Amino acid sequence: MKKDILSRHQKLSIHKTVLTWFTYNQKKLPWRSATPPDPYIVLLSEVMLQQTQTSRIAEKLPAFLEQFPTLEALAQATNKEIILAWQGMGYNNRALRLRDCAKTIVDHYYGIIPDDIDILRTLPGIGEYTSSAIASFAFSQNVPVVDVNIRRIFSRLLRKVANNHDMLSEKESWEIAGILLPKNHSNLWHQALMDIGSLFCTSRSPRCHDCPISSHCQSAFAVIDGEKTPKKEPTHRAIPHRIWRGKIIELLRQSNHHSENANYILHALFQENISTLDSDFLDYILKKLESNNLIELQTINNTIIVSLKE
């Protein structure tokens, strides 16, 4: 990747435009309010934001913090407690990984979230993006951060693209992020880009007329509406397995004792015209959920009882 993709003057102009815009227009979000940033809140928000809408997390985070106000409290949560608290945030495995991450930090790092990006990457549920985001947002380190919004901005900013199939590769995006990073402004820079991506440089129908960096963008006013082809995933009755998993967990959350028999779940999910395929599918999904430590299965009087795992 060439380091001269933009002139020094162009970089400085983009930096100034983005950071100035953010000063006056940044989204007011709970995890941005602490000064200096609270690493625990940053950790929570970044894990929660994985594949969940920002507005949903803004609503759920305060209640989650009331229940688990410290890393130590989170580390002590049972599977059942954390799954119940995770309601409405999807991908329940993330909840268990977050708890396991907290437990690892308490057990091995004296309850202090590491500021070393290489150590962060070794924690449960913390990959390349999340480790970089924590290093940048919690500890103001000069490290690149690339989410889907930033990748889309860089793809459009630096070359003329007509649709979302022409995005830069992950590798190219991270390299460019490092090249364009304004030193000592990593935190504000990346949060500003994320806001611009979600507000203006959207996947479909980008608002180039309103975007603060459209004058610098090679793709401004040239993008044709259209999403990338969705990734294929296993389905049953044309509904992804992950949706069925979520429906089962939600049924257990709503149950008085967080427990139901498998036959009730079968009828609650499929209602009428239940086939052998549906029964076999439910058995498969329940075993998957059990292997992920989200539920427990017991056989009582020839009836399978499904419960949230304690």
C-alpha positions as CSV (number, residue, x, y, z in Angstrom):
1,M,0.0,0.0,0.0
2,K,1.5,3.3,-1.1
3,K,1.9,5.8,1.8
4,D,1.4,8.7,-0.6
5,I,-2.2,7.9,-1.4
6,L,-3.0,11.4,-0.3
7,S,-0.8,14.4,-0.2
8,R,0.1,15.9,3.2
9,H,-2.1,18.9,2.5
10,Q,-5.1,16.6,1.6
11,K,-4.6,14.6,4.8
12,L,-4.5,17.7,7.0
13,S,-7.5,19.1,5.3
14,I,-9.5,15.9,5.8
15,H,-8.4,15.6,9.4
16,K,-9.4,19.2,10.2
17,T,-12.8,18.8,8.4
18,V,-13.6,15.6,10.2
19,L,-12.5,16.6,13.7
20,T,-14.2,20.0,13.5
21,W,-17.4,18.5,12.3
22,F,-17.3,16.0,15.2
23,T,-16.7,18.7,17.7
24,Y,-20.1,20.2,17.0
25,N,-22.1,17.3,15.7
26,Q,-21.1,14.1,17.5
27,K,-23.8,11.7,18.6
28,K,-24.5,11.8,22.3
29,L,-24.0,8.2,23.4
30,P,-23.7,6.8,27.0
31,W,-20.2,5.3,26.5
32,R,-18.8,8.6,25.2
33,S,-19.9,10.7,28.2
34,A,-17.2,9.8,30.7
35,T,-14.0,12.0,30.9
36,P,-11.5,10.4,30.9
37,P,-13.1,7.3,29.2
38,D,-14.0,4.4,31.5
39,P,-12.3,1.3,30.1
40,Y,-15.0,-0.9,31.5
41,I,-17.8,1.0,29.8
42,V,-15.8,1.0,26.5
43,L,-15.4,-2.8,26.8
44,L,-19.1,-3.3,27.4
45,S,-20.2,-1.0,24.6
46,E,-17.8,-2.4,22.0
47,V,-18.8,-6.0,22.6
48,M,-22.5,-5.1,22.7
49,L,-22.2,-3.1,19.4
50,Q,-21.0,-6.2,17.5
51,Q,-23.9,-6.7,15.1
52,T,-26.4,-4.8,17.2
53,Q,-27.8,-1.3,16.4
54,T,-26.3,1.7,18.2
55,S,-29.7,2.9,19.3
56,R,-30.5,-0.5,20.9
57,I,-27.2,-0.4,22.9
58,A,-27.7,3.2,24.0
59,E,-31.0,2.0,25.5
60,K,-29.8,-1.2,27.1
61,L,-26.3,-0.2,28.4
62,P,-27.5,1.9,31.4
63,A,-29.7,-1.0,32.8
64,F,-26.8,-3.5,32.2
65,L,-24.5,-1.2,34.2
66,E,-27.0,-1.1,37.0
67,Q,-26.9,-4.8,37.3
68,F,-23.2,-5.2,36.7
69,P,-21.6,-1.9,37.8
70,T,-18.0,-3.2,37.9
71,L,-15.9,-5.7,36.0
72,E,-15.8,-7.8,39.2
73,A,-19.6,-8.0,39.3
74,L,-19.7,-9.1,35.7
75,A,-17.1,-11.7,36.2
76,Q,-19.2,-13.3,39.0
77,A,-22.4,-13.5,36.9
78,T,-23.9,-16.9,36.2
79,N,-24.7,-18.0,32.7
80,K,-28.4,-17.5,33.5
81,E,-27.9,-14.0,35.0
82,I,-25.9,-12.8,32.0
83,I,-28.3,-14.3,29.4
84,L,-31.3,-12.7,31.1
85,A,-29.5,-9.3,31.2
86,W,-28.6,-9.6,27.5
87,Q,-32.2,-9.6,26.4
88,G,-32.8,-7.5,23.2
89,M,-29.1,-7.5,22.2
90,G,-29.0,-10.6,20.1
91,Y,-26.2,-13.2,19.6
92,N,-26.4,-14.6,23.1
93,N,-23.0,-16.3,22.9
94,R,-21.5,-12.8,23.0
95,A,-22.9,-12.4,26.5
96,L,-21.1,-15.5,27.8
97,R,-17.8,-14.4,26.1
98,L,-18.1,-11.0,27.7
99,R,-18.5,-12.5,31.1
100,D,-15.6,-14.9,30.4
101,C,-13.5,-11.9,29.3
102,A,-14.3,-10.1,32.6
103,K,-13.4,-13.2,34.5
104,T,-10.1,-13.6,32.7
105,I,-9.2,-10.0,33.5
106,V,-10.1,-10.4,37.1
107,D,-8.2,-13.7,37.4
108,H,-5.1,-12.8,35.5
109,Y,-4.8,-9.0,35.4
110,Y,-5.9,-8.0,38.9
111,G,-9.2,-6.7,37.5
112,I,-7.6,-4.0,35.4
113,I,-8.4,-4.0,31.7
114,P,-5.1,-4.3,29.8
115,D,-4.0,-1.4,27.7
116,D,-1.7,-3.6,25.6
117,I,-3.4,-4.4,22.3
118,D,-1.6,-7.8,22.0
119,I,-2.9,-8.8,25.4
120,L,-6.4,-7.6,24.6
121,R,-6.5,-9.8,21.5
122,T,-6.0,-12.9,23.7
123,L,-9.1,-12.2,25.8
124,P,-12.3,-14.2,25.1
125,G,-14.5,-12.5,22.5
126,I,-12.0,-9.8,21.7
127,G,-10.7,-9.8,18.1
128,E,-8.7,-7.4,15.9
129,Y,-11.4,-4.7,15.7
130,T,-12.5,-4.8,19.4
131,S,-8.9,-4.8,20.7
132,S,-8.0,-1.8,18.6
133,A,-11.3,0.0,19.5
134,I,-10.5,-0.5,23.3
135,A,-6.9,0.7,22.8
136,S,-8.1,3.8,20.9
137,F,-11.3,4.7,22.8
138,A,-10.3,3.7,26.3
139,F,-6.6,4.5,26.3
140,S,-6.2,7.0,23.5
141,Q,-3.5,5.0,21.8
142,N,-2.4,5.8,18.2
143,V,-3.8,2.7,16.6
144,P,-6.0,2.3,13.5
145,V,-9.6,1.1,14.0
146,V,-11.7,-0.3,11.1
147,D,-15.3,-1.1,11.3
148,V,-17.8,-1.5,8.4
149,N,-18.5,2.2,8.3
150,I,-14.8,3.2,8.2
151,R,-14.1,0.6,5.6
152,R,-16.9,2.0,3.4
153,I,-15.7,5.6,3.8
154,F,-12.1,4.8,2.9
155,S,-13.3,2.7,-0.1
156,R,-15.3,5.6,-1.5
157,L,-13.0,8.4,-0.4
158,L,-9.9,7.0,-2.1
159,R,-11.2,5.6,-5.4
160,K,-14.3,5.9,-7.5
161,V,-16.6,3.1,-6.8
162,A,-20.2,2.6,-8.0
163,N,-21.5,0.0,-5.5
164,N,-20.6,-1.9,-2.4
165,H,-19.0,-4.8,-4.3
166,D,-16.0,-2.5,-4.9
167,M,-15.0,-2.1,-1.3
168,L,-11.4,-2.2,-0.3
169,S,-10.3,-5.5,1.2
170,E,-10.0,-5.8,5.0
171,K,-6.2,-5.8,4.7
172,E,-6.1,-2.7,2.5
173,S,-8.6,-0.9,4.8
174,W,-6.4,-1.5,7.9
175,E,-3.3,-0.3,6.0
176,I,-5.0,2.9,4.9
177,A,-6.4,3.4,8.4
178,G,-2.8,3.4,9.7
179,I,-1.6,5.8,7.0
180,L,-4.4,8.3,7.5
181,L,-4.5,8.2,11.3
182,P,-4.0,11.7,12.7
183,K,-1.5,11.3,15.6
184,N,-2.8,11.8,19.1
185,H,-6.4,12.0,17.8
186,S,-7.2,8.4,17.4
187,N,-10.2,8.4,19.7
188,L,-12.0,11.4,18.2
189,W,-11.0,10.6,14.6
190,H,-12.4,7.1,14.6
191,Q,-15.6,8.0,16.4
192,A,-16.1,10.8,14.0
193,L,-15.7,8.5,11.0
194,M,-18.2,6.1,12.5
195,D,-20.7,8.9,12.9
196,I,-20.2,10.1,9.4
197,G,-20.5,6.6,8.0
198,S,-23.8,5.9,9.9
199,L,-25.3,9.3,9.1
200,F,-24.1,10.2,5.6
201,C,-21.9,7.6,4.0
202,T,-24.5,4.9,4.4
203,S,-24.4,1.5,2.5
204,R,-27.6,2.5,0.6
205,S,-28.6,6.0,-0.5
206,P,-25.6,7.9,0.8
207,R,-26.3,11.5,1.6
208,C,-23.4,13.1,-0.2
209,H,-25.0,16.6,-0.3
210,D,-24.8,16.6,3.6
211,C,-21.6,14.7,4.1
212,P,-18.8,17.0,5.5
213,I,-16.1,15.2,3.5
214,S,-17.9,14.9,0.1
215,S,-15.6,17.5,-1.4
216,H,-12.6,15.1,-0.7
217,C,-14.4,12.0,-1.9
218,Q,-13.7,10.4,-5.3
219,S,-17.1,8.6,-5.2
220,A,-19.3,11.5,-4.1
221,F,-22.6,11.5,-5.9
222,A,-21.5,8.4,-7.9
223,V,-22.6,5.5,-5.7
224,I,-25.5,3.4,-7.0
225,D,-27.8,2.0,-4.4
226,G,-27.3,-1.6,-3.6
227,E,-26.2,-3.9,-0.9
228,K,-23.5,-6.5,-1.1
229,T,-24.9,-10.0,-1.7
230,P,-25.8,-11.3,1.8
231,K,-23.7,-14.1,3.1
232,K,-25.3,-17.5,2.9
233,E,-26.2,-19.1,6.2
234,P,-28.0,-22.3,7.2
235,T,-31.7,-22.0,7.3
236,H,-34.8,-23.9,8.3
237,R,-38.2,-22.9,6.8
238,A,-36.2,-20.2,5.0
239,I,-35.3,-18.6,8.4
240,P,-31.6,-18.6,9.6
241,H,-30.6,-20.9,12.4
242,R,-29.4,-17.9,14.5
243,I,-33.0,-16.6,14.5
244,W,-34.4,-19.8,15.7
245,R,-31.7,-19.9,18.4
246,G,-32.7,-16.5,19.5
247,K,-36.4,-17.4,19.6
248,I,-35.7,-20.3,21.9
249,I,-33.7,-18.2,24.3
250,E,-36.4,-15.6,24.3
251,L,-39.1,-18.2,25.1
252,L,-37.0,-19.3,28.1
253,R,-36.5,-15.7,29.2
254,Q,-40.2,-15.1,29.2
255,S,-41.0,-18.3,31.1
256,N,-41.7,-17.9,34.9
257,H,-39.0,-20.4,35.8
258,H,-36.9,-19.8,32.7
259,S,-37.6,-23.4,31.8
260,E,-40.0,-25.2,29.4
261,N,-40.5,-28.7,28.0
262,A,-39.3,-29.3,24.5
263,N,-42.7,-30.1,23.2
264,Y,-44.1,-26.7,24.2
265,I,-41.1,-25.1,22.5
266,L,-41.7,-27.1,19.4
267,H,-45.4,-25.9,19.2
268,A,-44.5,-22.4,20.2
269,L,-42.0,-22.1,17.3
270,F,-43.8,-24.0,14.5
271,Q,-47.5,-23.9,15.7
272,E,-49.3,-25.9,13.0
273,N,-48.3,-28.4,10.4
274,I,-45.3,-29.6,12.5
275,S,-43.2,-32.1,10.6
276,T,-40.6,-34.7,11.5
277,L,-38.1,-32.2,10.0
278,D,-39.2,-29.6,12.5
279,S,-38.7,-32.0,15.4
280,D,-35.3,-33.1,14.2
281,F,-34.3,-29.5,13.6
282,L,-35.3,-28.5,17.2
283,D,-33.4,-31.4,18.6
284,Y,-30.3,-30.3,16.6
285,I,-30.6,-26.6,17.7
286,L,-31.2,-27.5,21.4
287,K,-28.0,-29.6,21.4
288,K,-26.1,-26.7,19.8
289,L,-27.4,-24.4,22.5
290,E,-26.4,-26.8,25.2
291,S,-22.9,-27.2,23.7
292,N,-22.6,-23.4,23.9
293,N,-23.6,-23.4,27.6
294,L,-26.7,-21.4,27.0
295,I,-29.2,-24.0,28.1
296,E,-29.4,-27.2,30.0
297,L,-31.4,-30.3,28.9
298,Q,-32.9,-32.8,31.3
299,T,-35.1,-35.8,30.8
300,I,-37.9,-36.1,33.4
301,N,-40.6,-38.8,33.0
302,N,-39.7,-39.1,29.3
303,T,-40.1,-35.4,28.8
304,I,-37.2,-33.2,27.8
305,I,-37.0,-30.1,29.9
306,V,-35.1,-27.1,28.5
307,S,-33.7,-24.5,31.0
308,L,-31.4,-21.5,30.8
309,K,-28.1,-22.7,32.1
310,E,-27.3,-21.7,35.7
